[in-house]
Each structure stands twice: as structure tokens, then as C-alpha cells.
Amino acid sequence: MFLTRFIGRRFLAVAASTRSESTTAAAAAASTARVAKNPLEEFFEFDRSQDEDKPVVYGRGWKASELRLKSWDDLQKLWYVLLKEKNMLMTQRQMLQAQNMMFPNPERIPKVRRSMCRIKHVLTERAIEEPDPRRSAEMKRMVNAM
């Protein structure tokens, strides 16, 4: 057991060191975000200090008109960011329910789901409007696979 813990920590340390040697763009992005020691930590939100009595206000969902202005690649990146956010919220909600505690902001999950549905809608619109039938079919398969 000690050996597996030691080896596991060793692999995590190596992964962390290779993560720090990434490009400058990734380093700049990582400077604003929290670097997780364990990949599973990405499924949990930061714990706010108990001294803060002010409620945290979270942003709104994406509108379809805003999403229509974005490129295909940007929409796919946004899709995976929202998917990660949804997984984090669902994990946190399940963990708190198991402890008989209340989920702090249940309105966040529907916002993320609606934004994801709107992204799929915009991508489907683009696939339908595509004049080339082969490319249109390929785009529809990609959207349905999301």
C-alpha cells in the first residue's frame, strides 16, 4: 500500500512538472486558473471562506444570437467548457445530497444545460444551411455525437 501511494505521488509529481513546462500561452491561461494537484479536483469547486456572507452572483447563460457570431471551433471549445462545468456541478450536487446538505446554487445547472442546447441548435442550423450535402451530413453527425 505504501508503495502504491509512493508511486502514485511520483506520477502526479511528474505530471505536474510536465504541465509546468507547457507553452507560454498555456502558462498564461494556467496563471488565471487554479492548477489541480489531482485531476479529480477539477470536479469540485473552490470552497469559499465561511466568513463571507455575501451571496455569489453567477453569470447568465449564452444567448443563441451571441452563439451565432462564434466560429465552429469556438462553439466546440465552449461546448466542452460547459460540459466540464455541468459535470462539476452535478458531482458537487450529488456529493452534497449524500451528506444531506443543500446544493448552494441549483439555478446554475439549468443555465448550463440551456446554453449547451443552444450551442447544439446553432450548430444544427449551420449544418442545415450548408450547401454541400456531404459536408452537411458530416456536420450533422458531429453535432449528434456531442
N, C-alpha and C positions, 0 to 999 in steps of 0.2 A: 504494500500500500504506500509506504514511504517512497519507494522507487517510482511508482506511477505518478505521485504528486510532484516529485522532483523533475521527472521527465516532462510532465505537462507544463510545469512552470518554465522549464527550459525552452520548450517550443513556443510558449507565449512570449518569452523574452526575445527570442529570435524573430518572431513575427513582428513584435513591436519595433525592433531595431531596423528591420527592413522597411517597415511602414514609415519610419522617420527619414529614410534615405530616398523618399519619393521626389517627384519633380517639385519645382518651386510653386507651381500653380496648386498642386495638391497640398503642399505645405501651407500655403496662404489660406486655402479653404479649411484645413485642419486647425489653423490657429483660431478661427472663429467658432469652430465646433469642438465639442468635448471628445477627446480621444479615449475610446473604451479600452480598458485593460483586457476585458473578456468580451468576445463577440456577442455573447448573450446579454450584455449590459445595454446593448442598443435597443432591447425590447422594453426597457424601463426608463421612465422619465426622471429627471433630476428631482430630488426631494427638496422642496422649499423649506426654509427655516421656519420653525413653528412661531417665531416672533412676528412674522409678517401677517397682519390682519387684513391687508388689502387683498381683494379678490383679483386673480389674474384674468385679464381680458384677452381672449384668443381671437385671431383674425376670422374673417368671413371665408366662405367657400368661393371657388372660382366661378365666374360667370361664363356662359358659352360664348358671348361676344368677345370676351378677353381671350379665350382659348382659340378662337378662330384666327387671331392675329399671330399666333405662335407657329413655329415650324413643326414638321412631323417629328424631328429628333427631340425638340424641346418638349413636345407633348409626351413622348415616350419617357423621357427623363422625369418629367413631372408625375407621370403615372407611377413610376417606381418609388418616387419620394412619398407620394400619397399612400402607396401600398405599405411601405415601411412604417409610416405614421399610423395607419389603420392597425397593423399588426401590433405595434407598441401599445396603442390604446386598448385593443382587445385583450392583450396579455395583462395589462395593468388592471383592467376591469375584472377579469377572471381571478386574478390574484387577490384583489380586494374582496370579491364576493366569497372566496374561500375562507377569508378571515372575518366574515360577517361585517365588513366595513362598507361604507358608501363610496361609490365612484365619484370623484370631485366634480367633473365637468362632463356629464353624459351627452351634452349637446354637440360635443366635438366629433363624435363618431358619425352622426348623420351628415355633418358638413363635409367630412372626408369622403363618405360614400357618394354624396350628390356630386362632388367635384369629379370623382372617378367616373361616374355615369356620364357626366357632361363631356369628359375627355373622350370616352368611347363614342358618344354621339357625334362629336365634331370629326373624329377620325372616320367614322362610318359615312358621314356626309361627304368627306373628301374622297373616299373610295367610290361612292356612287357617282360623283361628278367626274371621275377620271374617264377620259375618252377611250383609252386603250383597254379593251376588255380583259386581256391577260393581267395587266398591271392592276386593274380594278379588282379582279378575283384574288390576286396575291395580297393586296391591301386588306380586303375583307377577311381573308384567312388570318392575317396578322392581328387584326382588331379582335376577331373572335377568340384568338388564342390568349388574349390578355385577361 
